[in-house]
């Protein structure tokens, strides 16, 4: 399916459906191939069985209406708060409770083990909370000095 002609619509139940092509009417869900390193690129539209129905090289190449629907759908499914600063840690050993400021407000996370902090790149970290929530630090270098100092105890 040509992404320039990709048309999507929501049905009466709020599900995203293909509006054109051989699979018109089929419910689809967008799935990012690289959700952290390239969130706007490589997006598959898959059906309920996981079969790919359409491929999107870049969200920027889509018509505005289709791009908005896909971004809304992704936002409703994805919950990865981004840590902006670390306010306090209960202990420099694990398990420890962290008070953090995220792009979604103040939060508390439980770091069970140092292995729950994963490097995704030279400055990008993904932290698995003891309650199953993934927290992202997009760029350690962009954090304030106090936050970096606290983080260094666990890296």
N, C-alpha and C positions, 0 to 999 in steps of 0.2 A: 504494500500500500504506500502510495506517495505521500510523504508527510506534508507537502504543500496543500494537498486536497483532503487531509485527514479532518473528518468532522465527528464530533462527539456530542452527546446530549445526555441529560439525566432523565431517568424514567420517573414514574410516579412515586417510586420508593426511594429515590435519591441515588440509585445505582448509575454508574457511568456506562454508557452503551455506545458502540460504534453506530454512526448514523449513515455511513456510506460503505460501498464495497461489497464483496461477496459475503462477508460476515456481518452485514448490517443488522442491527438489533441485538447482537451478542453483547452480553455484559462483560466488561473488562476492568482490570485493576492495573494501575501503573506500578512498575517495579524498577527501582534504580539499580543500574549495574555497579556504579561506584558512588554510593551515597555520600561519602565524605570527601574523597579526593576530586570527584567531578560530578557534583549533584545535578547539574543541568544537562548532562550528556549521557547517552546510552541508556535510554529508558524503554523498556518493553511493556506493551499492553498485553496482559495475559488473561485468559478466560478462567473459569472456576476450576478447571482441571489443570491449570498451569501451562497450557499450550499458548505459545506466542501468537498473537493475532495481528500485531503491528509493532514496528520498531521505529524509535525516534532517535535520530543521531544527536539532535540538540533541541532543547526547548525553545531556544531563540529563533529557530527556523519555522516554528509552527504559527498558524494564524492565531491572532490574539485570543479568540474565544476558546479554542482548543487548549491553548497554553494555560489559560486561567482555570479551566476545569481540571486539568491534570495537576496543577499546583495546589488547588483546593483539596483534591483527593489525596495527594501525597501528604499535605499538612495534617489532614485528619487522621492519617494512619501512622505517621512517624512521630515519635516523641523522643528526641535526643537533646536534652537541654545542654547548652554550651556554657561551660564554667568561665566566668569573666574574672573572678578573683576568689581566693581562698581566705576566708575571714579568720577561721580558727580550726585547730585540730585538737582532739581530746588527748592524744598521745602520739609519740613518734614511733610507736610500735603498733603492730596490727593485732587484733582489730582496733580500729579507731573511728571515731565519728568526726566528720568534717562539716563545718558550716561554710557554705559557699554562696556566692552571688552568681546567678545564672542569667541568661537572656530571658528567662521566664520568671525571675524573682529569686528571693532567698530560698535556699534548700538545705537539707541536711542529708548527708549520705554516709553509709556505713562501708568502710573499706575493710573487708575481711582479711585480705592478704595482699602483699605487695605485687603478686602475680596478676592481680585484678587491674593493674595499670598496664595497658598495652601501648606500645609505640606503633603509630600508623605511618609515621614519616619522621624526618629529623626534628620537627617541632610540634607534631600533632600527637595527642594522646587520647585514648579512649579508656574511661574508668568504669568498671562494672561495680555497681552498688550492690550491697548485700541483699537488697530487695528486688533485684532484677532490672533496675533502670540503668541505662547506659548514659554516661555523661561525657561530653566531648570538650577537650581543650584544643581549640583550633591552632593556636600558635602560642607556645610557652613564652616566647620572647616578647609577646605583646602584653603579658601579664605584669602587674606591678611587682616591685622588688620583694615586698613582704610575701606575696603569694608564691613567687618563684623560690624563695628561701624555704617556705614550708614544704613545697613540693619536692625540693631537692632531698629532703630527709627520706623520701619514699622511693626515689629513683636509683 
